[in-house]
Amino acid sequence: MKKTREPRIRVMLADDHPIVMQGFALSLAGPDIDVVAQEKTPQEALDSFAALQPDVAVLDIRFGEQLTGLDVAKRMLAIQPDARIVFLTQFDQDSLVKEGYRIGARAFITKDCDPEELVAAIRRAHEGELYFMPRIAERLASLSVKGDVSPQSLLDDRSLEIFTLMAEGLTNVEIAERLAVSSKTISNTSQAIKDKLGIHRAADITRLAVRHGLIQP
C-alpha cells in the first residue's frame, strides 16, 4: 500500500528586515514546510494572512511605524481565533513574552535561535501546542514564583497608555491634548502612576518603559 503523504505546513513570515527574513525562509526549506509569503509591513502581513490563510504565521514583534507584531497578532486572532502564531524577535523582555502568550501565540523564539528550534516551534504550533525555548520557560517560571511587577501587570489599560506617553517625554498638558481630557485629570493620574510604580524621576520612568518593551531605546 502506498503511504499517504503528510500535508505540508504553509508558513507566512513577516519582518521588516528582508535579509533576516530571507535567511529564515531558507532555513525553513524542508520536507514538510512551505514558506508561502514574506511580508515587510504589518498591513502586508494582515492582507496576506486574509488572502492565503497560512497554517502558521511567524511575526516579528517590533515592525512598522503604527502597528506592532502584537497588534497584528491580535487582529489575526480576531479574524481566525485558532490562528497559529509564532513570534520571532530580537526582543525578549519578560513583559513582551508574557503578553505574547497571553494573547494566544503558540511560541516565542528569539532571532539568535538555532534554525532547528524555529522549525520545531512551527511544527508544534501547527499541531496546536505551545513551544517554549528553555531560557524563556525559565523566565516565565521565575515570574510566576516572584510575581510580575511590570507596568503592564500593575496598571490598567488607560494608566498604561498614560505611562507610555510619560515615558516618551510628553508633558501632562501634551498628554491631556492627545487623549482629549483635562490637564488636572492627567496630573492626578500621572501622580497615581508614579506612586504605584514607586518611581518619580522622568529618566527612571523612561528606563522602566524601555526595560519592559513599551518604548524603544
C-alpha positions in Angstrom: 0.0 0.0 0.0 1.3 3.4 -0.9 2.0 5.6 2.1 -0.1 8.8 2.2 2.0 11.9 2.1 1.6 14.2 5.1 0.3 17.7 4.1 2.9 20.4 4.1 2.8 23.3 6.6 2.2 26.6 4.9 4.1 29.4 6.7 3.9 33.2 6.3 6.9 35.2 7.5 6.6 38.9 8.5 9.6 41.0 9.3 10.8 44.5 8.3 14.4 43.2 7.8 14.3 41.4 4.4 17.7 39.9 4.7 16.9 38.4 8.1 13.5 37.1 6.8 15.1 35.6 3.7 17.7 33.8 5.8 15.0 32.2 7.9 13.0 31.3 4.8 16.0 29.4 3.5 16.5 27.7 6.9 12.9 26.5 6.9 13.1 24.8 3.5 12.5 21.1 4.2 10.3 18.1 3.6 7.2 19.4 5.4 7.3 23.3 5.3 6.5 25.8 2.6 7.1 29.5 3.0 4.1 30.9 1.1 4.7 34.6 1.8 7.3 37.0 3.1 5.9 40.4 4.2 7.7 43.6 5.3 4.9 45.6 6.9 2.1 44.9 9.3 -0.6 45.8 6.7 1.0 43.4 4.2 1.1 40.7 6.8 -2.6 41.2 7.5 -3.5 41.2 3.8 -1.5 38.1 3.1 -3.0 36.3 6.2 -6.5 37.0 5.0 -5.8 36.1 1.4 -3.6 33.0 1.9 -4.8 31.7 5.3 -1.4 30.2 6.1 -1.2 27.3 8.7 1.4 29.3 10.8 2.2 33.0 10.9 5.7 33.9 12.1 5.8 37.6 13.1 8.4 40.0 14.2 7.2 41.6 17.4 8.5 45.1 16.5 8.0 46.2 12.9 6.2 49.0 11.2 5.6 52.6 12.5 1.9 52.2 13.5 1.3 48.6 14.4 3.4 46.1 16.3 3.6 42.4 15.9 1.4 42.1 19.0 -1.2 44.3 17.3 -1.0 42.3 14.1 -1.4 39.0 16.1 -4.5 40.4 17.9 -6.1 41.3 14.6 -5.3 37.9 13.1 -6.8 36.1 16.1 -9.9 38.3 15.7 -10.2 37.1 12.1 -9.3 33.5 12.9 -9.5 32.6 16.6 -7.5 29.4 16.2 -4.7 31.1 14.2 -1.2 29.6 14.8 1.2 32.4 15.6 4.9 32.3 16.4 6.8 35.4 17.4 10.3 35.6 16.1 12.2 38.6 17.5 15.4 40.0 19.0 13.3 41.4 21.9 12.8 39.0 24.7 11.7 41.2 27.6 9.7 39.4 30.2 6.6 41.5 29.7 6.6 41.0 25.9 7.0 37.3 26.3 4.1 37.1 28.8 1.9 39.3 26.6 2.7 37.3 23.5 1.5 34.1 25.2 -1.4 35.8 26.9 -3.0 36.9 23.6 -2.7 33.5 22.1 0.7 33.0 20.5 2.0 29.4 20.3 5.7 30.2 20.6 8.2 33.0 21.2 11.5 32.5 19.5 14.5 34.9 19.6 16.4 35.6 16.4 19.6 34.1 17.7 18.0 30.7 17.9 19.1 27.7 16.1 17.1 27.3 12.9 16.0 23.8 14.0 14.4 25.4 17.1 12.3 27.6 14.8 11.3 24.5 12.8 10.3 22.7 16.0 8.3 25.7 17.1 6.4 25.9 13.8 5.6 22.2 13.9 4.4 22.4 17.5 2.3 25.5 16.7 0.8 23.8 13.7 -0.3 20.9 16.0 -2.0 23.4 18.2 0.6 23.1 21.0 2.8 25.6 22.8 6.5 25.7 22.4 8.9 27.3 25.0 12.6 28.0 24.4 14.4 26.7 27.6 15.6 30.2 28.7 12.2 31.7 28.1 10.5 28.9 30.0 12.8 29.6 33.0 12.0 33.3 32.9 8.2 32.7 32.8 8.6 30.2 35.7 10.5 32.8 37.7 7.8 35.4 37.0 5.1 33.0 38.4 7.2 32.5 41.5 8.4 36.0 42.2 5.3 37.8 40.8 5.1 40.1 37.9 5.9 43.7 38.8 5.9 45.2 35.3 3.9 48.3 34.4 1.7 46.0 32.3 0.7 44.0 35.3 0.3 46.9 37.8 -1.6 49.4 35.6 -4.9 49.3 33.9 -5.1 50.0 30.2 -5.7 53.7 30.5 -3.0 54.2 33.1 -0.6 52.1 31.0 -1.3 54.3 27.9 -0.6 57.5 30.0 2.6 55.9 31.5 3.9 55.1 28.0 3.3 58.7 26.9 5.1 60.0 30.0 8.0 57.7 29.2 8.1 59.2 25.7 8.7 62.6 27.2 5.2 64.2 26.8 4.2 66.7 29.4 0.9 66.5 31.3 -0.6 69.2 29.0 0.5 67.4 25.9 -0.9 64.1 27.1 -4.2 65.8 28.0 -4.4 67.2 24.5 -3.6 63.8 23.0 -6.2 62.0 25.0 -8.8 64.8 24.9 -9.1 65.0 28.7 -8.3 67.8 31.2 -4.8 68.5 32.4 -5.9 68.1 36.0 -7.1 64.5 35.2 -3.7 63.7 33.7 -1.9 65.3 36.6 -3.8 63.2 39.1 -3.4 60.0 37.1 0.3 60.5 36.5 0.9 61.1 40.2 -1.0 57.9 41.0 1.1 56.0 38.4 4.3 57.2 39.9 3.2 56.3 43.4 2.1 52.8 42.3 5.3 52.1 40.4 7.5 53.7 43.1 9.3 56.0 40.6 9.2 59.7 40.2 12.1 60.9 38.0 11.5 61.2 34.3 14.6 59.3 33.5 13.6 56.4 35.7 10.1 56.3 34.0 11.7 56.1 30.6 14.2 53.4 31.6 11.4 51.3 33.1 9.3 51.6 29.9 12.3 50.6 27.8 13.1 47.6 30.1 9.5 46.3 29.7 9.3 46.8 26.0 6.8 49.7 26.0 9.0 52.1 24.1 12.2 51.6 22.1 15.5 52.9 23.4 
